[in-house]
């Protein structure tokens, strides 16, 4: 577990633009039971989350088509919620940061850490926007 004061600004990086934080497995189940599209961002303290993942996720929301619901879980902090979210992302192995787009509870697009690490935020946003344009 990371200290709350360490992760607070990293959480706020997403919640300040409208992401809902999920802290329990029940909250994850409820979020993914909603109709429509849901983007789940598995947030992390790593450098690629700060430099690439969070900025890319935020940029992607500037698109005309976007997910109805945007939520986040925090790896290394909200273990129960992260484990539950990752269960929905099977067959993809656990990775953080990562991003998954669901439509009516079904996984339709996945960005694993290896799709994020070392790639500019703009490229990550483009990848998500392509998924939004197809599924949202």
MODELLER restraints for C-alpha pairs under 7 A, 6 or more apart:
rsr = mdl.restraints
at = mdl.atoms
rsr.add(forms.Gaussian(group=physical.xy_distance, feature=features.Distance(at['CA:1:A'], at['CA:76:A']), mean=5.23, stdev=0.5))
rsr.add(forms.Gaussian(group=physical.xy_distance, feature=features.Distance(at['CA:1:A'], at['CA:77:A']), mean=5.07, stdev=0.5))
rsr.add(forms.Gaussian(group=physical.xy_distance, feature=features.Distance(at['CA:2:A'], at['CA:76:A']), mean=6.49, stdev=0.5))
rsr.add(forms.Gaussian(group=physical.xy_distance, feature=features.Distance(at['CA:2:A'], at['CA:77:A']), mean=6.10, stdev=0.5))
rsr.add(forms.Gaussian(group=physical.xy_distance, feature=features.Distance(at['CA:14:A'], at['CA:54:A']), mean=6.88, stdev=0.5))
rsr.add(forms.Gaussian(group=physical.xy_distance, feature=features.Distance(at['CA:19:A'], at['CA:70:A']), mean=5.03, stdev=0.5))
rsr.add(forms.Gaussian(group=physical.xy_distance, feature=features.Distance(at['CA:19:A'], at['CA:71:A']), mean=4.87, stdev=0.5))
rsr.add(forms.Gaussian(group=physical.xy_distance, feature=features.Distance(at['CA:19:A'], at['CA:72:A']), mean=6.34, stdev=0.5))
rsr.add(forms.Gaussian(group=physical.xy_distance, feature=features.Distance(at['CA:20:A'], at['CA:70:A']), mean=6.39, stdev=0.5))
rsr.add(forms.Gaussian(group=physical.xy_distance, feature=features.Distance(at['CA:20:A'], at['CA:71:A']), mean=4.55, stdev=0.5))
rsr.add(forms.Gaussian(group=physical.xy_distance, feature=features.Distance(at['CA:20:A'], at['CA:72:A']), mean=6.13, stdev=0.5))
rsr.add(forms.Gaussian(group=physical.xy_distance, feature=features.Distance(at['CA:21:A'], at['CA:71:A']), mean=5.80, stdev=0.5))
rsr.add(forms.Gaussian(group=physical.xy_distance, feature=features.Distance(at['CA:21:A'], at['CA:72:A']), mean=5.00, stdev=0.5))
rsr.add(forms.Gaussian(group=physical.xy_distance, feature=features.Distance(at['CA:21:A'], at['CA:73:A']), mean=6.02, stdev=0.5))
rsr.add(forms.Gaussian(group=physical.xy_distance, feature=features.Distance(at['CA:22:A'], at['CA:28:A']), mean=6.20, stdev=0.5))
rsr.add(forms.Gaussian(group=physical.xy_distance, feature=features.Distance(at['CA:22:A'], at['CA:71:A']), mean=6.85, stdev=0.5))
rsr.add(forms.Gaussian(group=physical.xy_distance, feature=features.Distance(at['CA:22:A'], at['CA:72:A']), mean=6.06, stdev=0.5))
rsr.add(forms.Gaussian(group=physical.xy_distance, feature=features.Distance(at['CA:22:A'], at['CA:73:A']), mean=5.44, stdev=0.5))
rsr.add(forms.Gaussian(group=physical.xy_distance, feature=features.Distance(at['CA:22:A'], at['CA:81:A']), mean=6.38, stdev=0.5))
rsr.add(forms.Gaussian(group=physical.xy_distance, feature=features.Distance(at['CA:23:A'], at['CA:73:A']), mean=6.73, stdev=0.5))
rsr.add(forms.Gaussian(group=physical.xy_distance, feature=features.Distance(at['CA:23:A'], at['CA:78:A']), mean=5.49, stdev=0.5))
rsr.add(forms.Gaussian(group=physical.xy_distance, feature=features.Distance(at['CA:23:A'], at['CA:81:A']), mean=5.27, stdev=0.5))
rsr.add(forms.Gaussian(group=physical.xy_distance, feature=features.Distance(at['CA:24:A'], at['CA:80:A']), mean=5.61, stdev=0.5))
rsr.add(forms.Gaussian(group=physical.xy_distance, feature=features.Distance(at['CA:24:A'], at['CA:81:A']), mean=4.50, stdev=0.5))
rsr.add(forms.Gaussian(group=physical.xy_distance, feature=features.Distance(at['CA:25:A'], at['CA:80:A']), mean=5.62, stdev=0.5))
rsr.add(forms.Gaussian(group=physical.xy_distance, feature=features.Distance(at['CA:25:A'], at['CA:81:A']), mean=4.57, stdev=0.5))
rsr.add(forms.Gaussian(group=physical.xy_distance, feature=features.Distance(at['CA:25:A'], at['CA:84:A']), mean=5.39, stdev=0.5))
rsr.add(forms.Gaussian(group=physical.xy_distance, feature=features.Distance(at['CA:28:A'], at['CA:81:A']), mean=6.23, stdev=0.5))
rsr.add(forms.Gaussian(group=physical.xy_distance, feature=features.Distance(at['CA:28:A'], at['CA:84:A']), mean=6.69, stdev=0.5))
rsr.add(forms.Gaussian(group=physical.xy_distance, feature=features.Distance(at['CA:28:A'], at['CA:85:A']), mean=6.25, stdev=0.5))
rsr.add(forms.Gaussian(group=physical.xy_distance, feature=features.Distance(at['CA:32:A'], at['CA:38:A']), mean=6.91, stdev=0.5))
rsr.add(forms.Gaussian(group=physical.xy_distance, feature=features.Distance(at['CA:32:A'], at['CA:105:A']), mean=4.91, stdev=0.5))
rsr.add(forms.Gaussian(group=physical.xy_distance, feature=features.Distance(at['CA:33:A'], at['CA:104:A']), mean=6.83, stdev=0.5))
rsr.add(forms.Gaussian(group=physical.xy_distance, feature=features.Distance(at['CA:33:A'], at['CA:105:A']), mean=5.63, stdev=0.5))
rsr.add(forms.Gaussian(group=physical.xy_distance, feature=features.Distance(at['CA:34:A'], at['CA:104:A']), mean=6.46, stdev=0.5))
rsr.add(forms.Gaussian(group=physical.xy_distance, feature=features.Distance(at['CA:35:A'], at['CA:104:A']), mean=4.85, stdev=0.5))
rsr.add(forms.Gaussian(group=physical.xy_distance, feature=features.Distance(at['CA:36:A'], at['CA:68:A']), mean=6.20, stdev=0.5))
rsr.add(forms.Gaussian(group=physical.xy_distance, feature=features.Distance(at['CA:36:A'], at['CA:103:A']), mean=5.47, stdev=0.5))
rsr.add(forms.Gaussian(group=physical.xy_distance, feature=features.Distance(at['CA:36:A'], at['CA:104:A']), mean=5.10, stdev=0.5))
rsr.add(forms.Gaussian(group=physical.xy_distance, feature=features.Distance(at['CA:37:A'], at['CA:67:A']), mean=4.89, stdev=0.5))
rsr.add(forms.Gaussian(group=physical.xy_distance, feature=features.Distance(at['CA:37:A'], at['CA:68:A']), mean=5.33, stdev=0.5))
rsr.add(forms.Gaussian(group=physical.xy_distance, feature=features.Distance(at['CA:37:A'], at['CA:69:A']), mean=6.26, stdev=0.5))
rsr.add(forms.Gaussian(group=physical.xy_distance, feature=features.Distance(at['CA:37:A'], at['CA:101:A']), mean=6.89, stdev=0.5))
rsr.add(forms.Gaussian(group=physical.xy_distance, feature=features.Distance(at['CA:37:A'], at['CA:102:A']), mean=5.44, stdev=0.5))
rsr.add(forms.Gaussian(group=physical.xy_distance, feature=features.Distance(at['CA:37:A'], at['CA:103:A']), mean=4.33, stdev=0.5))
rsr.add(forms.Gaussian(group=physical.xy_distance, feature=features.Distance(at['CA:37:A'], at['CA:104:A']), mean=6.22, stdev=0.5))
rsr.add(forms.Gaussian(group=physical.xy_distance, feature=features.Distance(at['CA:37:A'], at['CA:136:A']), mean=6.26, stdev=0.5))
rsr.add(forms.Gaussian(group=physical.xy_distance, feature=features.Distance(at['CA:38:A'], at['CA:67:A']), mean=5.40, stdev=0.5))
rsr.add(forms.Gaussian(group=physical.xy_distance, feature=features.Distance(at['CA:38:A'], at['CA:68:A']), mean=6.05, stdev=0.5))
rsr.add(forms.Gaussian(group=physical.xy_distance, feature=features.Distance(at['CA:38:A'], at['CA:69:A']), mean=4.50, stdev=0.5))
rsr.add(forms.Gaussian(group=physical.xy_distance, feature=features.Distance(at['CA:38:A'], at['CA:70:A']), mean=5.60, stdev=0.5))
rsr.add(forms.Gaussian(group=physical.xy_distance, feature=features.Distance(at['CA:38:A'], at['CA:101:A']), mean=5.73, stdev=0.5))
rsr.add(forms.Gaussian(group=physical.xy_distance, feature=features.Distance(at['CA:38:A'], at['CA:102:A']), mean=5.11, stdev=0.5))
rsr.add(forms.Gaussian(group=physical.xy_distance, feature=features.Distance(at['CA:38:A'], at['CA:103:A']), mean=6.45, stdev=0.5))
rsr.add(forms.Gaussian(group=physical.xy_distance, feature=features.Distance(at['CA:39:A'], at['CA:67:A']), mean=6.16, stdev=0.5))
rsr.add(forms.Gaussian(group=physical.xy_distance, feature=features.Distance(at['CA:39:A'], at['CA:69:A']), mean=6.33, stdev=0.5))
rsr.add(forms.Gaussian(group=physical.xy_distance, feature=features.Distance(at['CA:39:A'], at['CA:70:A']), mean=4.83, stdev=0.5))
rsr.add(forms.Gaussian(group=physical.xy_distance, feature=features.Distance(at['CA:39:A'], at['CA:71:A']), mean=6.15, stdev=0.5))
rsr.add(forms.Gaussian(group=physical.xy_distance, feature=features.Distance(at['CA:39:A'], at['CA:99:A']), mean=6.99, stdev=0.5))
rsr.add(forms.Gaussian(group=physical.xy_distance, feature=features.Distance(at['CA:39:A'], at['CA:100:A']), mean=5.75, stdev=0.5))
rsr.add(forms.Gaussian(group=physical.xy_distance, feature=features.Distance(at['CA:39:A'], at['CA:101:A']), mean=4.54, stdev=0.5))
rsr.add(forms.Gaussian(group=physical.xy_distance, feature=features.Distance(at['CA:39:A'], at['CA:102:A']), mean=6.38, stdev=0.5))
rsr.add(forms.Gaussian(group=physical.xy_distance, feature=features.Distance(at['CA:40:A'], at['CA:70:A']), mean=6.25, stdev=0.5))
rsr.add(forms.Gaussian(group=physical.xy_distance, feature=features.Distance(at['CA:40:A'], at['CA:71:A']), mean=5.01, stdev=0.5))
rsr.add(forms.Gaussian(group=physical.xy_distance, feature=features.Distance(at['CA:40:A'], at['CA:72:A']), mean=5.37, stdev=0.5))
rsr.add(forms.Gaussian(group=physical.xy_distance, feature=features.Distance(at['CA:40:A'], at['CA:99:A']), mean=5.58, stdev=0.5))
rsr.add(forms.Gaussian(group=physical.xy_distance, feature=features.Distance(at['CA:40:A'], at['CA:100:A']), mean=5.21, stdev=0.5))
rsr.add(forms.Gaussian(group=physical.xy_distance, feature=features.Distance(at['CA:40:A'], at['CA:101:A']), mean=6.38, stdev=0.5))
rsr.add(forms.Gaussian(group=physical.xy_distance, feature=features.Distance(at['CA:41:A'], at['CA:71:A']), mean=6.41, stdev=0.5))
rsr.add(forms.Gaussian(group=physical.xy_distance, feature=features.Distance(at['CA:41:A'], at['CA:72:A']), mean=4.66, stdev=0.5))
rsr.add(forms.Gaussian(group=physical.xy_distance, feature=features.Distance(at['CA:41:A'], at['CA:73:A']), mean=6.47, stdev=0.5))
rsr.add(forms.Gaussian(group=physical.xy_distance, feature=features.Distance(at['CA:41:A'], at['CA:98:A']), mean=6.00, stdev=0.5))
rsr.add(forms.Gaussian(group=physical.xy_distance, feature=features.Distance(at['CA:41:A'], at['CA:99:A']), mean=4.50, stdev=0.5))
rsr.add(forms.Gaussian(group=physical.xy_distance, feature=features.Distance(at['CA:41:A'], at['CA:100:A']), mean=6.65, stdev=0.5))
rsr.add(forms.Gaussian(group=physical.xy_distance, feature=features.Distance(at['CA:42:A'], at['CA:72:A']), mean=5.81, stdev=0.5))
rsr.add(forms.Gaussian(group=physical.xy_distance, feature=features.Distance(at['CA:42:A'], at['CA:73:A']), mean=5.08, stdev=0.5))
rsr.add(forms.Gaussian(group=physical.xy_distance, feature=features.Distance(at['CA:42:A'], at['CA:74:A']), mean=5.71, stdev=0.5))
rsr.add(forms.Gaussian(group=physical.xy_distance, feature=features.Distance(at['CA:42:A'], at['CA:75:A']), mean=6.39, stdev=0.5))
rsr.add(forms.Gaussian(group=physical.xy_distance, feature=features.Distance(at['CA:42:A'], at['CA:96:A']), mean=5.92, stdev=0.5))
rsr.add(forms.Gaussian(group=physical.xy_distance, feature=features.Distance(at['CA:42:A'], at['CA:97:A']), mean=5.21, stdev=0.5))
rsr.add(forms.Gaussian(group=physical.xy_distance, feature=features.Distance(at['CA:42:A'], at['CA:98:A']), mean=5.13, stdev=0.5))
rsr.add(forms.Gaussian(group=physical.xy_distance, feature=features.Distance(at['CA:42:A'], at['CA:99:A']), mean=6.06, stdev=0.5))
rsr.add(forms.Gaussian(group=physical.xy_distance, feature=features.Distance(at['CA:43:A'], at['CA:49:A']), mean=6.68, stdev=0.5))
rsr.add(forms.Gaussian(group=physical.xy_distance, feature=features.Distance(at['CA:43:A'], at['CA:72:A']), mean=6.60, stdev=0.5))
rsr.add(forms.Gaussian(group=physical.xy_distance, feature=features.Distance(at['CA:43:A'], at['CA:73:A']), mean=6.01, stdev=0.5))
rsr.add(forms.Gaussian(group=physical.xy_distance, feature=features.Distance(at['CA:43:A'], at['CA:74:A']), mean=4.66, stdev=0.5))
rsr.add(forms.Gaussian(group=physical.xy_distance, feature=features.Distance(at['CA:43:A'], at['CA:75:A']), mean=6.01, stdev=0.5))
rsr.add(forms.Gaussian(group=physical.xy_distance, feature=features.Distance(at['CA:43:A'], at['CA:96:A']), mean=6.59, stdev=0.5))
rsr.add(forms.Gaussian(group=physical.xy_distance, feature=features.Distance(at['CA:43:A'], at['CA:97:A']), mean=5.27, stdev=0.5))
rsr.add(forms.Gaussian(group=physical.xy_distance, feature=features.Distance(at['CA:44:A'], at['CA:74:A']), mean=5.91, stdev=0.5))
rsr.add(forms.Gaussian(group=physical.xy_distance, feature=features.Distance(at['CA:44:A'], at['CA:75:A']), mean=5.43, stdev=0.5))
rsr.add(forms.Gaussian(group=physical.xy_distance, feature=features.Distance(at['CA:44:A'], at['CA:96:A']), mean=5.98, stdev=0.5))
rsr.add(forms.Gaussian(group=physical.xy_distance, feature=features.Distance(at['CA:44:A'], at['CA:97:A']), mean=5.44, stdev=0.5))
rsr.add(forms.Gaussian(group=physical.xy_distance, feature=features.Distance(at['CA:48:A'], at['CA:117:A']), mean=5.42, stdev=0.5))
rsr.add(forms.Gaussian(group=physical.xy_distance, feature=features.Distance(at['CA:49:A'], at['CA:97:A']), mean=5.80, stdev=0.5))
rsr.add(forms.Gaussian(group=physical.xy_distance, feature=features.Distance(at['CA:52:A'], at['CA:116:A']), mean=6.48, stdev=0.5))
rsr.add(forms.Gaussian(group=physical.xy_distance, feature=features.Distance(at['CA:52:A'], at['CA:119:A']), mean=6.73, stdev=0.5))
rsr.add(forms.Gaussian(group=physical.xy_distance, feature=features.Distance(at['CA:52:A'], at['CA:120:A']), mean=5.73, stdev=0.5))
rsr.add(forms.Gaussian(group=physical.xy_distance, feature=features.Distance(at['CA:52:A'], at['CA:121:A']), mean=4.41, stdev=0.5))
rsr.add(forms.Gaussian(group=physical.xy_distance, feature=features.Distance(at['CA:53:A'], at['CA:97:A']), mean=6.76, stdev=0.5))
rsr.add(forms.Gaussian(group=physical.xy_distance, feature=features.Distance(at['CA:53:A'], at['CA:116:A']), mean=6.29, stdev=0.5))
rsr.add(forms.Gaussian(group=physical.xy_distance, feature=features.Distance(at['CA:53:A'], at['CA:121:A']), mean=6.48, stdev=0.5))
rsr.add(forms.Gaussian(group=physical.xy_distance, feature=features.Distance(at['CA:55:A'], at['CA:121:A']), mean=5.69, stdev=0.5))
rsr.add(forms.Gaussian(group=physical.xy_distance, feature=features.Distance(at['CA:56:A'], at['CA:121:A']), mean=4.17, stdev=0.5))
rsr.add(forms.Gaussian(group=physical.xy_distance, feature=features.Distance(at['CA:56:A'], at['CA:122:A']), mean=5.92, stdev=0.5))
rsr.add(forms.Gaussian(group=physical.xy_distance, feature=features.Distance(at['CA:56:A'], at['CA:124:A']), mean=5.15, stdev=0.5))
rsr.add(forms.Gaussian(group=physical.xy_distance, feature=features.Distance(at['CA:56:A'], at['CA:125:A']), mean=4.53, stdev=0.5))
rsr.add(forms.Gaussian(group=physical.xy_distance, feature=features.Distance(at['CA:57:A'], at['CA:125:A']), mean=6.00, stdev=0.5))
rsr.add(forms.Gaussian(group=physical.xy_distance, feature=features.Distance(at['CA:59:A'], at['CA:125:A']), mean=5.73, stdev=0.5))
rsr.add(forms.Gaussian(group=physical.xy_distance, feature=features.Distance(at['CA:60:A'], at['CA:125:A']), mean=4.47, stdev=0.5))
rsr.add(forms.Gaussian(group=physical.xy_distance, feature=features.Distance(at['CA:60:A'], at['CA:126:A']), mean=6.89, stdev=0.5))
rsr.add(forms.Gaussian(group=physical.xy_distance, feature=features.Distance(at['CA:60:A'], at['CA:128:A']), mean=6.16, stdev=0.5))
rsr.add(forms.Gaussian(group=physical.xy_distance, feature=features.Distance(at['CA:60:A'], at['CA:129:A']), mean=5.68, stdev=0.5))
rsr.add(forms.Gaussian(group=physical.xy_distance, feature=features.Distance(at['CA:63:A'], at['CA:129:A']), mean=6.60, stdev=0.5))
rsr.add(forms.Gaussian(group=physical.xy_distance, feature=features.Distance(at['CA:65:A'], at['CA:132:A']), mean=5.87, stdev=0.5))
rsr.add(forms.Gaussian(group=physical.xy_distance, feature=features.Distance(at['CA:65:A'], at['CA:133:A']), mean=5.89, stdev=0.5))
rsr.add(forms.Gaussian(group=physical.xy_distance, feature=features.Distance(at['CA:65:A'], at['CA:136:A']), mean=5.96, stdev=0.5))
rsr.add(forms.Gaussian(group=physical.xy_distance, feature=features.Distance(at['CA:66:A'], at['CA:132:A']), mean=5.43, stdev=0.5))
rsr.add(forms.Gaussian(group=physical.xy_distance, feature=features.Distance(at['CA:66:A'], at['CA:136:A']), mean=6.00, stdev=0.5))
rsr.add(forms.Gaussian(group=physical.xy_distance, feature=features.Distance(at['CA:67:A'], at['CA:132:A']), mean=6.74, stdev=0.5))
rsr.add(forms.Gaussian(group=physical.xy_distance, feature=features.Distance(at['CA:67:A'], at['CA:136:A']), mean=6.03, stdev=0.5))
rsr.add(forms.Gaussian(group=physical.xy_distance, feature=features.Distance(at['CA:73:A'], at['CA:81:A']), mean=6.30, stdev=0.5))
rsr.add(forms.Gaussian(group=physical.xy_distance, feature=features.Distance(at['CA:73:A'], at['CA:82:A']), mean=5.68, stdev=0.5))
rsr.add(forms.Gaussian(group=physical.xy_distance, feature=features.Distance(at['CA:74:A'], at['CA:82:A']), mean=6.60, stdev=0.5))
rsr.add(forms.Gaussian(group=physical.xy_distance, feature=features.Distance(at['CA:75:A'], at['CA:82:A']), mean=6.08, stdev=0.5))
rsr.add(forms.Gaussian(group=physical.xy_distance, feature=features.Distance(at['CA:75:A'], at['CA:96:A']), mean=6.67, stdev=0.5))
rsr.add(forms.Gaussian(group=physical.xy_distance, feature=features.Distance(at['CA:86:A'], at['CA:94:A']), mean=6.20, stdev=0.5))
rsr.add(forms.Gaussian(group=physical.xy_distance, feature=features.Distance(at['CA:89:A'], at['CA:107:A']), mean=6.67, stdev=0.5))
rsr.add(forms.Gaussian(group=physical.xy_distance, feature=features.Distance(at['CA:95:A'], at['CA:112:A']), mean=6.19, stdev=0.5))
rsr.add(forms.Gaussian(group=physical.xy_distance, feature=features.Distance(at['CA:95:A'], at['CA:113:A']), mean=5.69, stdev=0.5))
rsr.add(forms.Gaussian(group=physical.xy_distance, feature=features.Distance(at['CA:96:A'], at['CA:113:A']), mean=5.75, stdev=0.5))
rsr.add(forms.Gaussian(group=physical.xy_distance, feature=features.Distance(at['CA:97:A'], at['CA:113:A']), mean=5.48, stdev=0.5))
rsr.add(forms.Gaussian(group=physical.xy_distance, feature=features.Distance(at['CA:98:A'], at['CA:111:A']), mean=5.54, stdev=0.5))
rsr.add(forms.Gaussian(group=physical.xy_distance, feature=features.Distance(at['CA:98:A'], at['CA:112:A']), mean=4.75, stdev=0.5))
rsr.add(forms.Gaussian(group=physical.xy_distance, feature=features.Distance(at['CA:98:A'], at['CA:113:A']), mean=5.39, stdev=0.5))
rsr.add(forms.Gaussian(group=physical.xy_distance, feature=features.Distance(at['CA:99:A'], at['CA:110:A']), mean=5.91, stdev=0.5))
rsr.add(forms.Gaussian(group=physical.xy_distance, feature=features.Distance(at['CA:99:A'], at['CA:111:A']), mean=5.06, stdev=0.5))
rsr.add(forms.Gaussian(group=physical.xy_distance, feature=features.Distance(at['CA:99:A'], at['CA:112:A']), mean=6.69, stdev=0.5))
rsr.add(forms.Gaussian(group=physical.xy_distance, feature=features.Distance(at['CA:100:A'], at['CA:107:A']), mean=6.92, stdev=0.5))
rsr.add(forms.Gaussian(group=physical.xy_distance, feature=features.Distance(at['CA:100:A'], at['CA:109:A']), mean=5.70, stdev=0.5))
rsr.add(forms.Gaussian(group=physical.xy_distance, feature=features.Distance(at['CA:100:A'], at['CA:110:A']), mean=4.51, stdev=0.5))
rsr.add(forms.Gaussian(group=physical.xy_distance, feature=features.Distance(at['CA:100:A'], at['CA:111:A']), mean=6.26, stdev=0.5))
rsr.add(forms.Gaussian(group=physical.xy_distance, feature=features.Distance(at['CA:101:A'], at['CA:107:A']), mean=6.02, stdev=0.5))
rsr.add(forms.Gaussian(group=physical.xy_distance, feature=features.Distance(at['CA:101:A'], at['CA:108:A']), mean=5.77, stdev=0.5))
rsr.add(forms.Gaussian(group=physical.xy_distance, feature=features.Distance(at['CA:101:A'], at['CA:109:A']), mean=5.04, stdev=0.5))
rsr.add(forms.Gaussian(group=physical.xy_distance, feature=features.Distance(at['CA:101:A'], at['CA:110:A']), mean=6.43, stdev=0.5))
rsr.add(forms.Gaussian(group=physical.xy_distance, feature=features.Distance(at['CA:102:A'], at['CA:108:A']), mean=5.44, stdev=0.5))
rsr.add(forms.Gaussian(group=physical.xy_distance, feature=features.Distance(at['CA:109:A'], at['CA:131:A']), mean=6.62, stdev=0.5))
rsr.add(forms.Gaussian(group=physical.xy_distance, feature=features.Distance(at['CA:116:A'], at['CA:124:A']), mean=6.65, stdev=0.5))
